[in-house]
Amino acid sequence: MFALVAWTVYANVVSADQHVVARAEALAREKTGCGSGCTRTRLEGSSRVIDKRYAFTFEKGGVVKVVCRRPYIAFGDFACTIQ
């Protein structure tokens, strides 16, 4: 049980998440409708054991909040949705 908890904390909180941020930002840009034409002015994020939450602020599109979760708490690829 301890090993599963340790792996979950590592996989969801401690490990690098650049690919998750890139996926979340692509979804946020799609939501704003400006694609690569908008300049991102701010990125706020938090990593929790259950999910990763991001708030992207774009020059023209405002703030878009995205939540990324794994299908199983410790395993599987992250899937992101607009909050």
Secondary structure, 3 states (H helix, E strand, C coil): CHHHHHHHHHHHHHCCCHHHHHHHHHHHHHHHCCHHHCCEEEEEEEECCCEEEEEEEECCCEEEEEEEECCECCECCCEEEEC
